[in-house]
Amino acid sequence: MKRIGVLVSGGGTNLQAILDACESGLIKSGKVVTVVSNKKDVYALERAKNANVEGIVIEKKAFDSIEAFDEALCAHMKSREVDLIVMAGFLCIVGDKLISEFENRIINIHPSLIPSFCGAGFYGLRVHEAALNYGVKVSGATVHYVNGVVDGGKIIKQKAVYIKDDDTPETLQKRIMEEAEWKILPEAIEEICASM
């Protein structure tokens, strides 16, 4: 059973999809052992608590530098003997130490079909606003490995979601979560854990 560490920044809907997949047996080769938030008082930590999973806060602003924050994240994941790190709505860019120490063992979910609407500054509703403003007919979600380039790592899984004429950034975000993110993220985690 591989040990999974999840990084979160907000409500934790993708975390919940992972926890539910562990509970249902869709993820059978791994289990979530720690959830780390870079913000206090986020609902994702409640979700961890409800699932009897450790939830802790490592705030970026508590450190003098990005490197020190990165070092703290890395030390925590190593102390929990984590095999796979999952960025599930983690709104911080991770540093070189974490990436090198966990090379090809950090994945992220992004709410578009990479290489569209990705990279620095593209997160949350901004991604869906950009897709709608551009007029694309299809968007979706991508699970990819994390490397030193924001949203630049090798693609693991993608799922397309059609855009409706009356979509708003909020309705598109919700549909992409439900139809794509919550499906392909647990699938990718199981595939990676099973192959480790």
C-alpha positions as CSV (number, residue, x, y, z in Angstrom):
1,M,0.0,0.0,0.0
2,K,1.6,3.2,-1.2
3,R,1.5,6.3,1.1
4,I,-0.1,9.4,-0.4
5,G,0.4,13.0,0.8
6,V,-2.1,15.6,-0.5
7,L,-1.4,19.3,-0.8
8,V,-4.5,21.6,-0.6
9,S,-5.3,25.3,-0.3
10,G,-9.1,25.5,-0.1
11,G,-12.4,23.5,0.1
12,G,-10.8,20.2,-0.8
13,T,-13.3,18.9,-3.3
14,N,-10.5,17.0,-5.2
15,L,-9.3,15.7,-1.8
16,Q,-12.8,14.4,-1.1
17,A,-12.8,12.6,-4.5
18,I,-9.5,10.9,-3.5
19,L,-10.8,10.0,0.0
20,D,-14.0,8.6,-1.5
21,A,-12.1,6.6,-4.1
22,C,-9.9,5.1,-1.3
23,E,-13.1,4.3,0.7
24,S,-14.8,2.7,-2.3
25,G,-11.8,0.7,-3.4
26,L,-11.2,2.5,-6.7
27,I,-7.9,3.5,-5.1
28,K,-6.7,0.2,-3.7
29,S,-2.9,0.5,-4.1
30,G,-2.5,3.6,-2.0
31,K,-3.9,5.4,1.1
32,V,-3.8,9.1,2.1
33,V,-1.6,9.4,5.2
34,T,-1.3,13.2,5.4
35,V,-3.0,16.3,4.1
36,V,-1.1,19.6,4.2
37,S,-2.7,23.0,3.7
38,N,-0.8,26.2,3.1
39,K,-3.8,28.1,4.7
40,K,-5.5,27.8,8.1
41,D,-9.2,27.2,8.5
42,V,-9.8,25.7,5.1
43,Y,-12.5,23.1,4.7
44,A,-10.1,20.6,3.2
45,L,-8.7,20.1,6.7
46,E,-12.2,19.3,8.0
47,R,-12.5,16.7,5.2
48,A,-9.2,15.1,6.3
49,K,-10.3,15.1,10.0
50,N,-13.7,13.5,9.0
51,A,-11.7,10.7,7.2
52,N,-9.4,10.2,10.2
53,V,-6.4,11.5,8.2
54,E,-3.8,13.8,9.6
55,G,-4.3,17.4,8.5
56,I,-1.7,20.0,9.1
57,V,-1.0,23.6,8.1
58,I,2.4,24.7,6.7
59,E,2.0,28.4,5.9
60,K,4.2,29.9,3.3
61,K,4.1,33.3,5.1
62,A,5.6,31.6,8.2
63,F,8.9,31.3,6.4
64,D,11.5,33.8,5.3
65,S,11.9,32.3,1.9
66,I,10.3,30.0,-0.7
67,E,13.3,27.7,-0.1
68,A,12.5,27.4,3.6
69,F,8.8,26.7,2.9
70,D,9.8,24.1,0.3
71,E,12.3,22.5,2.8
72,A,9.4,22.3,5.4
73,L,7.1,20.6,2.9
74,C,9.8,18.2,1.9
75,A,10.7,17.4,5.5
76,H,7.1,16.7,6.4
77,M,6.5,14.4,3.4
78,K,9.7,12.5,4.2
79,S,8.8,12.2,7.9
80,R,5.5,10.5,6.8
81,E,7.3,8.2,4.4
82,V,5.1,9.5,1.5
83,D,5.5,7.7,-1.8
84,L,3.3,10.0,-3.9
85,I,2.4,13.7,-3.5
86,V,-0.8,14.9,-5.0
87,M,-1.4,18.6,-5.5
88,A,-5.2,18.9,-5.3
89,G,-6.0,22.5,-5.6
90,F,-2.7,23.6,-4.0
91,L,-2.3,27.3,-5.0
92,C,1.5,27.5,-4.3
93,I,4.3,26.7,-6.7
94,V,6.5,24.1,-5.1
95,G,10.3,24.5,-5.1
96,D,13.2,22.7,-6.5
97,K,14.0,20.6,-3.4
98,L,10.5,19.0,-3.2
99,I,10.6,18.4,-7.0
100,S,14.0,16.8,-6.9
101,E,13.5,14.8,-3.8
102,F,10.2,13.4,-5.1
103,E,11.0,13.4,-8.8
104,N,8.2,11.8,-10.9
105,R,6.3,11.3,-7.6
106,I,4.4,14.6,-7.5
107,I,1.2,15.0,-9.6
108,N,-1.2,17.9,-10.1
109,I,-4.7,18.3,-11.4
110,H,-5.3,21.3,-13.6
111,P,-8.8,22.4,-14.8
112,S,-8.1,22.7,-18.5
113,L,-6.7,20.6,-21.4
114,I,-3.0,21.4,-21.1
115,P,-1.3,23.1,-23.0
116,S,-4.4,25.4,-23.1
117,F,-5.0,27.9,-20.3
118,C,-2.2,26.8,-18.1
119,G,1.0,28.1,-16.5
120,A,1.6,31.0,-14.1
121,G,-1.5,32.9,-13.1
122,F,-3.9,30.3,-14.5
123,Y,-5.8,28.8,-11.5
124,G,-9.3,28.6,-10.1
125,L,-12.0,30.5,-12.0
126,R,-9.3,32.4,-14.0
127,V,-8.8,29.2,-16.1
128,H,-12.5,29.0,-17.0
129,E,-12.9,32.7,-17.6
130,A,-10.0,32.5,-20.1
131,A,-11.6,29.4,-21.9
132,L,-14.9,31.1,-22.2
133,N,-13.4,34.4,-23.3
134,Y,-11.4,32.6,-26.0
135,G,-14.6,30.9,-27.2
136,V,-13.3,27.3,-27.1
137,K,-16.0,24.6,-27.5
138,V,-14.2,22.0,-25.4
139,S,-12.3,22.3,-22.1
140,G,-11.6,19.7,-19.4
141,A,-9.0,18.6,-16.9
142,T,-5.5,17.3,-17.0
143,V,-3.5,15.2,-14.5
144,H,0.2,15.8,-15.0
145,Y,3.6,15.2,-13.3
146,V,5.0,18.3,-11.5
147,N,8.4,19.6,-12.7
148,G,10.1,23.0,-12.6
149,V,7.8,24.5,-15.2
150,V,4.3,25.5,-14.0
151,D,1.9,23.0,-15.5
152,G,4.8,21.8,-17.7
153,G,5.2,18.2,-16.6
154,K,4.4,15.1,-18.6
155,I,0.6,14.6,-19.0
156,I,-0.8,11.4,-17.3
157,K,-4.5,11.7,-18.1
158,Q,-6.9,14.1,-19.7
159,K,-10.7,14.2,-20.0
160,A,-12.6,16.6,-22.2
161,V,-15.8,18.4,-21.2
162,Y,-18.0,20.2,-23.7
163,I,-18.8,23.9,-23.1
164,K,-22.4,25.0,-23.2
165,D,-23.6,28.2,-24.8
166,D,-24.9,29.5,-21.4
167,D,-21.9,28.5,-19.3
168,T,-20.4,30.9,-16.8
169,P,-17.0,30.4,-15.2
170,E,-18.8,28.9,-12.2
171,T,-21.0,26.4,-14.1
172,L,-18.1,25.3,-16.2
173,Q,-15.8,24.9,-13.1
174,K,-18.5,22.8,-11.4
175,R,-19.0,20.6,-14.5
176,I,-15.3,20.1,-15.1
177,M,-14.9,19.0,-11.5
178,E,-17.8,16.6,-11.6
179,E,-17.2,15.1,-15.1
180,A,-13.4,15.2,-15.3
181,E,-11.3,16.1,-12.2
182,W,-13.1,13.8,-9.7
183,K,-12.8,10.9,-12.2
184,I,-9.3,11.1,-13.7
185,L,-7.4,12.2,-10.5
186,P,-8.3,9.0,-8.5
187,E,-7.8,6.9,-11.6
188,A,-4.3,8.4,-12.1
189,I,-3.4,7.9,-8.4
190,E,-4.4,4.2,-8.6
191,E,-2.5,3.6,-11.8
192,I,0.7,5.3,-10.4
193,C,0.5,3.6,-7.0
194,A,-0.1,0.2,-8.6
195,S,3.0,0.6,-10.8
196,M,5.3,1.8,-8.0
